[in-house]
Amino acid sequence: MAEISLTLSELNGQVRDAIRDHLPDVCWVRAETSDVRRNRNGHCYLEFIEKDARGQNIVARARGVIWNNVFEMLSSYFETETGQQFASGLSVLVRVSVDFHELYGYSLSVVDIDPSYTIGEIARNRQLVLKQLEEEGVLTLNKELTFPELANRIAVISSPTAAGYEDFCDQLTKNPYGFVFYTKLFPAIMQGERSESSVISALEKIYGYKEHFDAVAIIRGGGSSSDLSCFDSYLLATNCAQFPLPVISGIGHERDVTVVDMVAHTRAKTPTAVAEFLISHASQTAADLMDLQQRLVEESELILQTAQNQLNELSRRMIHSSNIFIREELSGIQQLSVILKHQANRLLQVESHFVSEKSQYIRMVSPENILKRGYTLTLKNGKIIKSAKELLEDDVIETLFTDGSTLSEVKKINRKTGI
Amino acid sequence: MKALTYSQAKQELEKIVSAIESGELDVDALTEKVKRASELIAFCKEKLTKTDEELQRILENLS
């Protein structure tokens, strides 16, 4: 062992010098933030990590620090640009100086940050998660659910103390149409590292009662910048996508659309907007119902009116045809009576003509008339004598004239021969 | 009627209205159908606007 030995501080000093001499003063480094915390002095301590391609195992790690004065400046810049709080779980591109301290060891102190890298990484991560969901065929499952016509039993996932939750309930209760809504809070942590598992376990609870609800609202109070990473998580997104009830998201951020927003049945920007959506949906449902009611009334009235018209028409036809019938009968009778009168007259005329003819004839052949014309009637003993054979000579006969009679004695009888 | 869901009630209502609109019903059948439809409308309206105390209690007691 001829080699010289060093004290630890001497060795650490040499490492420090080697780092100082062989590395640039500052360099840009890509890493993921972890365990981000700020101490009382405002300095921010964190860990930078790098995971393998599958995102499973950490393959590199370094302690990091952002001094208070730098942090104030960088964090607000970062939040303005990305809409994200500077927090754990972010992919960042930071400019760091590599420090090595004999006592505290290796650490990176941040002097600058490039928010556009994080924006890109968030977007890239979203794309990856969306692609995975799509490949698994679950991406649009929640959207494909039929939103129930009557959706007034709402399971709410929110922080119980969030102003957004209160706004949501207020908005629903005070809806101007008097629709009734039932909300049931399933409390969850909506911010930070524990939010993913907390929201998932709230979803699992609701799953157990799924027949009691029409929809799930995931809501969170707004704020210009906040930690949205949990709403980009694959695990939460796949849970939402496959949830058997329609999920409405109201995560309260203006400019970002998270993966949860994209798989949710309906995305609203704020909790209030979720409430508005539910109210307008109920209005639509009520309007549909009113429409049906109106159609029912109109159509029924139409049918009754048609039936009434048919009755009127029938009764009109009945009166009309009865009138025609009666008129026809009357005229038939009248005609008969005319014929009867005519025929009777004719018959009477014929008869009276016949009678007058006969009476004239009778008058002509009456004995008085014959006597008047110069004929006489001969009687013997009151009996009419029609033949000379009935008389003998010396018989007394009476001769009747029209204006008297004479008695005579028969003197001689000349008989005609051959009679 | 109690066991009916809103959707079921609405579907039945739609069927009745379509039947009436198709003009297949006579006046006797109409009276019966309109009576049923009125009941269904009332039921749906109640579901939309009247608080069901029992349902509220059930939801409150979920843990």
Chai-1 contact restraints between the chains, C-beta under 6 A:
chainA,res_idxA,chainB,res_idxB,connection_type,confidence,min_distance_angstrom,max_distance_angstrom,comment,restraint_id
A,E149,B,S7,contact,1.0,0.0,6.0,A-B,restraint_1
A,L150,B,Y6,contact,1.0,0.0,6.0,A-B,restraint_2
A,L150,B,K47,contact,1.0,0.0,6.0,A-B,restraint_3
A,G178,B,T49,contact,1.0,0.0,6.0,A-B,restraint_4
A,F179,B,L48,contact,1.0,0.0,6.0,A-B,restraint_5
A,F179,B,T49,contact,1.0,0.0,6.0,A-B,restraint_6
A,V180,B,T49,contact,1.0,0.0,6.0,A-B,restraint_7
A,V180,B,T51,contact,1.0,0.0,6.0,A-B,restraint_8
A,Y182,B,L59,contact,1.0,0.0,6.0,A-B,restraint_9
A,K184,B,L59,contact,1.0,0.0,6.0,A-B,restraint_10
A,Y209,B,L62,contact,1.0,0.0,6.0,A-B,restraint_11
A,A286,B,L48,contact,1.0,0.0,6.0,A-B,restraint_12
A,L289,B,C44,contact,1.0,0.0,6.0,A-B,restraint_13
A,L292,B,L13,contact,1.0,0.0,6.0,A-B,restraint_14
A,L292,B,V17,contact,1.0,0.0,6.0,A-B,restraint_15
A,Q293,B,I41,contact,1.0,0.0,6.0,A-B,restraint_16
A,R295,B,V17,contact,1.0,0.0,6.0,A-B,restraint_17
A,L296,B,V17,contact,1.0,0.0,6.0,A-B,restraint_18
A,L296,B,A37,contact,1.0,0.0,6.0,A-B,restraint_19
A,E299,B,I20,contact,1.0,0.0,6.0,A-B,restraint_20
A,E299,B,E21,contact,1.0,0.0,6.0,A-B,restraint_21
A,S300,B,V34,contact,1.0,0.0,6.0,A-B,restraint_22
A,I303,B,L30,contact,1.0,0.0,6.0,A-B,restraint_23
A,A307,B,V27,contact,1.0,0.0,6.0,A-B,restraint_24
